[in-house]
Amino acid sequence: MTQFLPPEIIAQIIIKLDVRDLIRYKSVSKSWLSLITSPDFVKGHLECSRRHDHDNIGNRRIVMSSFPGSELSHISETSGIYFDRNINHLLGSSNGLVCIFLTHNNFLVVNAETREVKKLKKPQFPFLGACMYGFGYDSSKDDYKVVVGIQKDKGRMCFYMLTLKSNTWEVIGDVDYTCISRVGVLYNGALHWVAYHGAPQNKQQVILSLDLSENEFKEISQPDDERYKLEVGSHWRMRLGIFDDCLCAFYHGMLPCSIWVMSEYNVKQSWQRLSEPNIHTEIVHQLKQLKRYIPNSRSLCHKIWLSQGTRYVGTPLYVPSLVSPHGCRKLKRKREATRSIKSGKVPNCPISCSHTTDSSDVVNYER
């Protein structure tokens, strides 16, 4: 039937399907493969997925289990308590791509749905003291950035950045801050952390932001309300998150009460206290902690559940997508087509991942 439909009609129909369905449909024909892997379709599907989630179920979140197989397996690293105990760390999510920090200073960028993984160049700078991390999308350059801030001495940090297109680390500057929160919250094209500013005897707790397009640091205004200082601003466990599509601040020990939401970005007067926040239903994806990665297999999200309330307000937003961590690259169609004919099965993997598995395809996740 599809041979009688123009390509634009087919695109309008299948663009609303789930990622896992589209991965299988790549093997229908060469024209479908070309359509589904085209940059315009990938971007259109991403926008369609965002609208669908927002209209029907609210936000999706993604977490990494701190203690797989235990009753604490749903605890995220938002509070910071389990950050140093965990083996792998989830550093952020953007447009369906997830950044993971492994032991021995290794970084991966993963599409958990298509199972594509890109190993990043290993940094040469020393990891001394507490670090600040972040991952996000730079719309001005159509590129993704991994950010690491290293505590050099008391009250001063040096920040490094890697872009996926270059896969090289560069110094972006020193700033007079001390780390409090570890993982940056991505919002409005910028990463946000809680940090101390100033000398140790005169330090102030601030919200530090890094604009990913301009590579510029600035402080986000906080409310002067005494309730904010008492409930949130004076606690070293103050954390940031996303609530109702706005940047929010909270003290983890007081959830679900006393969430402070900034309804207009970086406008001091727009901060509001939500003592009884609206209950939202969200889908939470839990990322596997695998011993190794083997391509052409199942999704890396091994648990999905519904959550109501504000428990995951500090975890990264997530949207399943076809976006590749490798960007646009030549597809190995002939090899995939041959494999499909021999097996007689529809492959459940992206064509861009199609290659025979050898030792170079295995990525260690754990020690």
TORKOL-4160 file (C-alpha; in steps of 0.2 Angstrom, whole numbers, padded with zeros to 4 digits, m for minus):
367
<pt num="1" X="0000" Y="0000" Z="0000"/>
<pt num="2" X="0014" Y="0012" Z="0004"/>
<pt num="3" X="0020" Y="0012" Z="m0014"/>
<pt num="4" X="0004" Y="0022" Z="m0019"/>
<pt num="5" X="0007" Y="0035" Z="m0005"/>
<pt num="6" X="0019" Y="0050" Z="m0008"/>
<pt num="7" X="0034" Y="0050" Z="0004"/>
<pt num="8" X="0028" Y="0066" Z="0013"/>
<pt num="9" X="0012" Y="0057" Z="0018"/>
<pt num="10" X="0022" Y="0042" Z="0024"/>
<pt num="11" X="0033" Y="0053" Z="0034"/>
<pt num="12" X="0018" Y="0062" Z="0042"/>
<pt num="13" X="0011" Y="0044" Z="0047"/>
<pt num="14" X="0027" Y="0036" Z="0054"/>
<pt num="15" X="0034" Y="0051" Z="0062"/>
<pt num="16" X="0022" Y="0049" Z="0077"/>
<pt num="17" X="0029" Y="0031" Z="0080"/>
<pt num="18" X="0040" Y="0025" Z="0094"/>
<pt num="19" X="0059" Y="0025" Z="0092"/>
<pt num="20" X="0059" Y="0006" Z="0093"/>
<pt num="21" X="0046" Y="0004" Z="0080"/>
<pt num="22" X="0056" Y="0015" Z="0068"/>
<pt num="23" X="0072" Y="0006" Z="0071"/>
<pt num="24" X="0063" Y="m0010" Z="0064"/>
<pt num="25" X="0055" Y="m0001" Z="0050"/>
<pt num="26" X="0072" Y="0004" Z="0043"/>
<pt num="27" X="0073" Y="m0013" Z="0035"/>
<pt num="28" X="0056" Y="m0011" Z="0025"/>
<pt num="29" X="0064" Y="m0003" Z="0010"/>
<pt num="30" X="0079" Y="0008" Z="0005"/>
<pt num="31" X="0067" Y="0022" Z="0003"/>
<pt num="32" X="0061" Y="0020" Z="0021"/>
<pt num="33" X="0079" Y="0018" Z="0027"/>
<pt num="34" X="0083" Y="0035" Z="0018"/>
<pt num="35" X="0068" Y="0043" Z="0026"/>
<pt num="36" X="0070" Y="0038" Z="0044"/>
<pt num="37" X="0088" Y="0042" Z="0044"/>
<pt num="38" X="0087" Y="0059" Z="0036"/>
<pt num="39" X="0092" Y="0074" Z="0047"/>
<pt num="40" X="0075" Y="0082" Z="0044"/>
<pt num="41" X="0065" Y="0067" Z="0049"/>
<pt num="42" X="0076" Y="0064" Z="0065"/>
<pt num="43" X="0073" Y="0082" Z="0070"/>
<pt num="44" X="0055" Y="0081" Z="0066"/>
<pt num="45" X="0052" Y="0065" Z="0076"/>
<pt num="46" X="0061" Y="0073" Z="0091"/>
<pt num="47" X="0049" Y="0088" Z="0091"/>
<pt num="48" X="0034" Y="0077" Z="0089"/>
<pt num="49" X="0040" Y="0066" Z="0104"/>
<pt num="50" X="0042" Y="0081" Z="0115"/>
<pt num="51" X="0024" Y="0088" Z="0111"/>
<pt num="52" X="0017" Y="0070" Z="0113"/>
<pt num="53" X="0024" Y="0068" Z="0130"/>
<pt num="54" X="0020" Y="0086" Z="0136"/>
<pt num="55" X="0002" Y="0084" Z="0130"/>
<pt num="56" X="m0002" Y="0067" Z="0137"/>
<pt num="57" X="0010" Y="0062" Z="0151"/>
<pt num="58" X="0020" Y="0077" Z="0156"/>
<pt num="59" X="0039" Y="0075" Z="0158"/>
<pt num="60" X="0050" Y="0060" Z="0156"/>
<pt num="61" X="0065" Y="0058" Z="0168"/>
<pt num="62" X="0080" Y="0047" Z="0167"/>
<pt num="63" X="0090" Y="0040" Z="0182"/>
<pt num="64" X="0104" Y="0028" Z="0185"/>
<pt num="65" X="0102" Y="0015" Z="0198"/>
<pt num="66" X="0114" Y="0018" Z="0213"/>
<pt num="67" X="0112" Y="0000" Z="0220"/>
<pt num="68" X="0105" Y="m0012" Z="0207"/>
<pt num="69" X="0094" Y="m0026" Z="0213"/>
<pt num="70" X="0091" Y="m0018" Z="0230"/>
<pt num="71" X="0077" Y="m0009" Z="0238"/>
<pt num="72" X="0087" Y="0007" Z="0235"/>
<pt num="73" X="0088" Y="0004" Z="0216"/>
<pt num="74" X="0076" Y="0019" Z="0212"/>
<pt num="75" X="0086" Y="0032" Z="0222"/>
<pt num="76" X="0094" Y="0045" Z="0211"/>
<pt num="77" X="0110" Y="0055" Z="0213"/>
<pt num="78" X="0101" Y="0071" Z="0215"/>
<pt num="79" X="0104" Y="0073" Z="0234"/>
<pt num="80" X="0123" Y="0070" Z="0231"/>
<pt num="81" X="0123" Y="0057" Z="0245"/>
<pt num="82" X="0126" Y="0042" Z="0234"/>
<pt num="83" X="0137" Y="0051" Z="0221"/>
<pt num="84" X="0154" Y="0045" Z="0227"/>
<pt num="85" X="0148" Y="0028" Z="0231"/>
<pt num="86" X="0141" Y="0024" Z="0214"/>
<pt num="87" X="0152" Y="0017" Z="0200"/>
<pt num="88" X="0145" Y="0026" Z="0185"/>
<pt num="89" X="0137" Y="0043" Z="0185"/>
<pt num="90" X="0123" Y="0050" Z="0174"/>
<pt num="91" X="0129" Y="0068" Z="0170"/>
<pt num="92" X="0114" Y="0074" Z="0160"/>
<pt num="93" X="0102" Y="0071" Z="0146"/>
<pt num="94" X="0098" Y="0081" Z="0130"/>
<pt num="95" X="0088" Y="0077" Z="0115"/>
<pt num="96" X="0088" Y="0058" Z="0119"/>
<pt num="97" X="0107" Y="0058" Z="0121"/>
<pt num="98" X="0114" Y="0054" Z="0139"/>
<pt num="99" X="0131" Y="0057" Z="0145"/>
<pt num="100" X="0139" Y="0044" Z="0157"/>
<pt num="101" X="0155" Y="0046" Z="0167"/>
<pt num="102" X="0164" Y="0030" Z="0171"/>
<pt num="103" X="0178" Y="0025" Z="0182"/>
<pt num="104" X="0196" Y="0029" Z="0176"/>
<pt num="105" X="0190" Y="0046" Z="0169"/>
<pt num="106" X="0180" Y="0039" Z="0154"/>
<pt num="107" X="0165" Y="0047" Z="0147"/>
<pt num="108" X="0152" Y="0040" Z="0135"/>
<pt num="109" X="0138" Y="0048" Z="0126"/>
<pt num="110" X="0123" Y="0036" Z="0123"/>
<pt num="111" X="0107" Y="0035" Z="0114"/>
<pt num="112" X="0098" Y="0023" Z="0126"/>
<pt num="113" X="0085" Y="0018" Z="0114"/>
<pt num="114" X="0095" Y="0015" Z="0098"/>
<pt num="115" X="0110" Y="0008" Z="0109"/>
<pt num="116" X="0122" Y="0019" Z="0100"/>
<pt num="117" X="0137" Y="0023" Z="0111"/>
<pt num="118" X="0151" Y="0036" Z="0108"/>
<pt num="119" X="0167" Y="0035" Z="0118"/>
<pt num="120" X="0174" Y="0052" Z="0121"/>
<pt num="121" X="0193" Y="0056" Z="0121"/>
<pt num="122" X="0200" Y="0053" Z="0138"/>
<pt num="123" X="0204" Y="0069" Z="0147"/>
<pt num="124" X="0222" Y="0073" Z="0152"/>
<pt num="125" X="0218" Y="0085" Z="0166"/>
<pt num="126" X="0219" Y="0079" Z="0184"/>
<pt num="127" X="0203" Y="0075" Z="0194"/>
<pt num="128" X="0208" Y="0084" Z="0211"/>
<pt num="129" X="0195" Y="0087" Z="0224"/>
<pt num="130" X="0176" Y="0089" Z="0220"/>
<pt num="131" X="0171" Y="0091" Z="0202"/>
<pt num="132" X="0156" Y="0099" Z="0193"/>
<pt num="133" X="0149" Y="0090" Z="0178"/>
<pt num="134" X="0136" Y="0095" Z="0164"/>
<pt num="135" X="0130" Y="0090" Z="0147"/>
<pt num="136" X="0119" Y="0099" Z="0135"/>
<pt num="137" X="0115" Y="0105" Z="0117"/>
<pt num="138" X="0122" Y="0121" Z="0109"/>
<pt num="139" X="0109" Y="0126" Z="0097"/>
<pt num="140" X="0120" Y="0140" Z="0089"/>
<pt num="141" X="0132" Y="0127" Z="0083"/>
<pt num="142" X="0121" Y="0111" Z="0082"/>
<pt num="143" X="0133" Y="0102" Z="0094"/>
<pt num="144" X="0133" Y="0094" Z="0111"/>
<pt num="145" X="0145" Y="0099" Z="0125"/>
<pt num="146" X="0152" Y="0089" Z="0140"/>
<pt num="147" X="0158" Y="0101" Z="0154"/>
<pt num="148" X="0169" Y="0097" Z="0169"/>
<pt num="149" X="0174" Y="0109" Z="0183"/>
<pt num="150" X="0189" Y="0104" Z="0193"/>
<pt num="151" X="0192" Y="0112" Z="0211"/>
<pt num="152" X="0210" Y="0119" Z="0209"/>
<pt num="153" X="0211" Y="0127" Z="0227"/>
<pt num="154" X="0199" Y="0134" Z="0240"/>
<pt num="155" X="0187" Y="0146" Z="0231"/>
<pt num="156" X="0193" Y="0143" Z="0213"/>
<pt num="157" X="0188" Y="0130" Z="0199"/>
<pt num="158" X="0195" Y="0127" Z="0182"/>
<pt num="159" X="0182" Y="0122" Z="0168"/>
<pt num="160" X="0185" Y="0111" Z="0153"/>
<pt num="161" X="0174" Y="0107" Z="0139"/>
<pt num="162" X="0172" Y="0094" Z="0125"/>
<pt num="163" X="0161" Y="0096" Z="0110"/>
<pt num="164" X="0155" Y="0080" Z="0101"/>
<pt num="165" X="0160" Y="0086" Z="0084"/>
<pt num="166" X="0178" Y="0090" Z="0089"/>
<pt num="167" X="0180" Y="0076" Z="0102"/>
<pt num="168" X="0194" Y="0087" Z="0110"/>
<pt num="169" X="0195" Y="0095" Z="0128"/>
<pt num="170" X="0198" Y="0113" Z="0129"/>
<pt num="171" X="0200" Y="0125" Z="0144"/>
<pt num="172" X="0185" Y="0138" Z="0145"/>
<pt num="173" X="0191" Y="0147" Z="0160"/>
<pt num="174" X="0194" Y="0149" Z="0179"/>
<pt num="175" X="0180" Y="0155" Z="0190"/>
<pt num="176" X="0180" Y="0160" Z="0209"/>
<pt num="177" X="0168" Y="0147" Z="0215"/>
<pt num="178" X="0167" Y="0131" Z="0226"/>
<pt num="179" X="0157" Y="0116" Z="0221"/>
<pt num="180" X="0141" Y="0111" Z="0231"/>
<pt num="181" X="0130" Y="0102" Z="0218"/>
<pt num="182" X="0139" Y="0090" Z="0207"/>
<pt num="183" X="0128" Y="0088" Z="0191"/>
<pt num="184" X="0122" Y="0103" Z="0181"/>
<pt num="185" X="0104" Y="0106" Z="0177"/>
<pt num="186" X="0101" Y="0109" Z="0159"/>
<pt num="187" X="0088" Y="0123" Z="0156"/>
<pt num="188" X="0086" Y="0137" Z="0143"/>
<pt num="189" X="0102" Y="0132" Z="0134"/>
<pt num="190" X="0113" Y="0134" Z="0150"/>
<pt num="191" X="0119" Y="0122" Z="0164"/>
<pt num="192" X="0116" Y="0127" Z="0182"/>
<pt num="193" X="0124" Y="0122" Z="0198"/>
<pt num="194" X="0123" Y="0127" Z="0217"/>
<pt num="195" X="0140" Y="0134" Z="0222"/>
<pt num="196" X="0149" Y="0144" Z="0235"/>
<pt num="197" X="0156" Y="0161" Z="0229"/>
<pt num="198" X="0169" Y="0171" Z="0238"/>
<pt num="199" X="0183" Y="0168" Z="0251"/>
<pt num="200" X="0179" Y="0154" Z="0264"/>
<pt num="201" X="0176" Y="0166" Z="0278"/>
<pt num="202" X="0164" Y="0176" Z="0268"/>
<pt num="203" X="0157" Y="0164" Z="0256"/>
<pt num="204" X="0139" Y="0165" Z="0249"/>
<pt num="205" X="0128" Y="0151" Z="0241"/>
<pt num="206" X="0124" Y="0155" Z="0223"/>
<pt num="207" X="0116" Y="0148" Z="0208"/>
<pt num="208" X="0130" Y="0147" Z="0195"/>
<pt num="209" X="0125" Y="0146" Z="0176"/>
<pt num="210" X="0135" Y="0142" Z="0160"/>
<pt num="211" X="0128" Y="0147" Z="0144"/>
<pt num="212" X="0132" Y="0133" Z="0131"/>
<pt num="213" X="0131" Y="0145" Z="0116"/>
<pt num="214" X="0142" Y="0159" Z="0123"/>
<pt num="215" X="0153" Y="0149" Z="0135"/>
<pt num="216" X="0149" Y="0163" Z="0148"/>
<pt num="217" X="0147" Y="0161" Z="0167"/>
<pt num="218" X="0135" Y="0171" Z="0177"/>
<pt num="219" X="0125" Y="0170" Z="0193"/>
<pt num="220" X="0106" Y="0168" Z="0193"/>
<pt num="221" X="0096" Y="0179" Z="0204"/>
<pt num="222" X="0088" Y="0172" Z="0220"/>
<pt num="223" X="0074" Y="0179" Z="0230"/>
<pt num="224" X="0076" Y="0190" Z="0245"/>
<pt num="225" X="0062" Y="0181" Z="0254"/>
<pt num="226" X="0067" Y="0176" Z="0271"/>
<pt num="227" X="0057" Y="0159" Z="0269"/>
<pt num="228" X="0068" Y="0155" Z="0254"/>
<pt num="229" X="0084" Y="0158" Z="0264"/>
<pt num="230" X="0077" Y="0148" Z="0279"/>
<pt num="231" X="0070" Y="0133" Z="0269"/>
<pt num="232" X="0082" Y="0132" Z="0254"/>
<pt num="233" X="0096" Y="0145" Z="0252"/>
<pt num="234" X="0105" Y="0142" Z="0268"/>
<pt num="235" X="0106" Y="0123" Z="0266"/>
<pt num="236" X="0122" Y="0115" Z="0258"/>
<pt num="237" X="0111" Y="0101" Z="0252"/>
<pt num="238" X="0101" Y="0114" Z="0241"/>
<pt num="239" X="0098" Y="0107" Z="0224"/>
<pt num="240" X="0091" Y="0113" Z="0207"/>
<pt num="241" X="0078" Y="0105" Z="0195"/>
<pt num="242" X="0065" Y="0107" Z="0183"/>
<pt num="243" X="0046" Y="0109" Z="0188"/>
<pt num="244" X="0032" Y="0114" Z="0177"/>
<pt num="245" X="0045" Y="0118" Z="0163"/>
<pt num="246" X="0053" Y="0131" Z="0175"/>
<pt num="247" X="0070" Y="0131" Z="0184"/>
<pt num="248" X="0067" Y="0127" Z="0203"/>
<pt num="249" X="0077" Y="0126" Z="0219"/>
<pt num="250" X="0073" Y="0115" Z="0234"/>
<pt num="251" X="0081" Y="0106" Z="0249"/>
<pt num="252" X="0080" Y="0088" Z="0247"/>
<pt num="253" X="0075" Y="0084" Z="0265"/>
<pt num="254" X="0059" Y="0095" Z="0263"/>
<pt num="255" X="0052" Y="0087" Z="0248"/>
<pt num="256" X="0038" Y="0088" Z="0242"/>
<pt num="257" X="0035" Y="0104" Z="0251"/>
<pt num="258" X="0044" Y="0121" Z="0249"/>
<pt num="259" X="0049" Y="0120" Z="0231"/>
<pt num="260" X="0054" Y="0137" Z="0224"/>
<pt num="261" X="0050" Y="0140" Z="0206"/>
<pt num="262" X="0057" Y="0154" Z="0194"/>
<pt num="263" X="0043" Y="0156" Z="0182"/>
<pt num="264" X="0052" Y="0169" Z="0171"/>
<pt num="265" X="0070" Y="0164" Z="0168"/>
<pt num="266" X="0083" Y="0175" Z="0178"/>
<pt num="267" X="0070" Y="0187" Z="0184"/>
<pt num="268" X="0072" Y="0189" Z="0203"/>
<pt num="269" X="0054" Y="0194" Z="0205"/>
<pt num="270" X="0047" Y="0179" Z="0197"/>
<pt num="271" X="0052" Y="0167" Z="0211"/>
<pt num="272" X="0037" Y="0158" Z="0219"/>
<pt num="273" X="0035" Y="0147" Z="0234"/>
<pt num="274" X="0025" Y="0131" Z="0231"/>
<pt num="275" X="0020" Y="0124" Z="0248"/>
<pt num="276" X="0008" Y="0112" Z="0240"/>
<pt num="277" X="0014" Y="0109" Z="0222"/>
<pt num="278" X="0003" Y="0101" Z="0209"/>
<pt num="279" X="0005" Y="0082" Z="0208"/>
<pt num="280" X="0012" Y="0077" Z="0191"/>
<pt num="281" X="0012" Y="0059" Z="0183"/>
<pt num="282" X="0029" Y="0057" Z="0175"/>
<pt num="283" X="0038" Y="0042" Z="0166"/>
<pt num="284" X="0055" Y="0038" Z="0174"/>
<pt num="285" X="0067" Y="0028" Z="0164"/>
<pt num="286" X="0081" Y="0019" Z="0173"/>
<pt num="287" X="0098" Y="0017" Z="0164"/>
<pt num="288" X="0107" Y="0000" Z="0166"/>
<pt num="289" X="0124" Y="m0002" Z="0174"/>
<pt num="290" X="0131" Y="m0014" Z="0162"/>
<pt num="291" X="0148" Y="m0023" Z="0163"/>
<pt num="292" X="0150" Y="m0021" Z="0144"/>
<pt num="293" X="0141" Y="m0014" Z="0129"/>
<pt num="294" X="0137" Y="m0025" Z="0114"/>
<pt num="295" X="0129" Y="m0017" Z="0099"/>
<pt num="296" X="0113" Y="m0023" Z="0090"/>
<pt num="297" X="0104" Y="m0028" Z="0106"/>
<pt num="298" X="0090" Y="m0021" Z="0117"/>
<pt num="299" X="0088" Y="m0004" Z="0124"/>
<pt num="300" X="0099" Y="0002" Z="0139"/>
<pt num="301" X="0084" Y="0007" Z="0149"/>
<pt num="302" X="0080" Y="m0009" Z="0159"/>
<pt num="303" X="0066" Y="m0002" Z="0170"/>
<pt num="304" X="0052" Y="0011" Z="0167"/>
<pt num="305" X="0039" Y="0016" Z="0179"/>
<pt num="306" X="0026" Y="0030" Z="0183"/>
<pt num="307" X="0030" Y="0042" Z="0197"/>
<pt num="308" X="0018" Y="0055" Z="0205"/>
<pt num="309" X="0024" Y="0069" Z="0215"/>
<pt num="310" X="0041" Y="0078" Z="0216"/>
<pt num="311" X="0053" Y="0064" Z="0220"/>
<pt num="312" X="0062" Y="0066" Z="0203"/>
<pt num="313" X="0061" Y="0084" Z="0201"/>
<pt num="314" X="0080" Y="0086" Z="0201"/>
<pt num="315" X="0084" Y="0072" Z="0189"/>
<pt num="316" X="0087" Y="0076" Z="0170"/>
<pt num="317" X="0072" Y="0077" Z="0158"/>
<pt num="318" X="0073" Y="0064" Z="0144"/>
<pt num="319" X="0064" Y="0061" Z="0127"/>
<pt num="320" X="0067" Y="0045" Z="0117"/>
<pt num="321" X="0074" Y="0050" Z="0100"/>
<pt num="322" X="0083" Y="0044" Z="0085"/>
<pt num="323" X="0098" Y="0057" Z="0087"/>
<pt num="324" X="0114" Y="0049" Z="0085"/>
<pt num="325" X="0129" Y="0053" Z="0096"/>
<pt num="326" X="0140" Y="0050" Z="0081"/>
<pt num="327" X="0131" Y="0064" Z="0071"/>
<pt num="328" X="0128" Y="0060" Z="0052"/>
<pt num="329" X="0138" Y="0046" Z="0045"/>
<pt num="330" X="0138" Y="0035" Z="0031"/>
<pt num="331" X="0126" Y="0020" Z="0033"/>
<pt num="332" X="0133" Y="0003" Z="0029"/>
<pt num="333" X="0117" Y="m0003" Z="0020"/>
<pt num="334" X="0124" Y="m0017" Z="0010"/>
<pt num="335" X="0131" Y="m0027" Z="0025"/>
<pt num="336" X="0115" Y="m0024" Z="0035"/>
<pt num="337" X="0104" Y="m0030" Z="0020"/>
<pt num="338" X="0114" Y="m0045" Z="0018"/>
<pt num="339" X="0113" Y="m0049" Z="0036"/>
<pt num="340" X="0094" Y="m0047" Z="0036"/>
<pt num="341" X="0092" Y="m0059" Z="0021"/>
<pt num="342" X="0103" Y="m0072" Z="0029"/>
<pt num="343" X="0094" Y="m0072" Z="0046"/>
<pt num="344" X="0076" Y="m0069" Z="0039"/>
<pt num="345" X="0073" Y="m0057" Z="0053"/>
<pt num="346" X="0069" Y="m0039" Z="0055"/>
<pt num="347" X="0084" Y="m0031" Z="0064"/>
<pt num="348" X="0080" Y="m0023" Z="0080"/>
<pt num="349" X="0094" Y="m0010" Z="0079"/>
<pt num="350" X="0099" Y="0006" Z="0070"/>
<pt num="351" X="0107" Y="0004" Z="0053"/>
<pt num="352" X="0120" Y="0016" Z="0059"/>
<pt num="353" X="0126" Y="0003" Z="0072"/>
<pt num="354" X="0127" Y="m0011" Z="0059"/>
<pt num="355" X="0143" Y="m0020" Z="0060"/>
<pt num="356" X="0150" Y="m0036" Z="0065"/>
<pt num="357" X="0154" Y="m0036" Z="0084"/>
<pt num="358" X="0173" Y="m0037" Z="0088"/>
<pt num="359" X="0183" Y="m0032" Z="0103"/>
<pt num="360" X="0182" Y="m0014" Z="0098"/>
<pt num="361" X="0164" Y="m0014" Z="0100"/>
<pt num="362" X="0164" Y="m0018" Z="0118"/>
<pt num="363" X="0164" Y="m0004" Z="0131"/>
<pt num="364" X="0166" Y="m0008" Z="0149"/>
<pt num="365" X="0154" Y="0000" Z="0161"/>
<pt num="366" X="0160" Y="m0006" Z="0177"/>
<pt num="367" X="0177" Y="m0010" Z="0185"/>
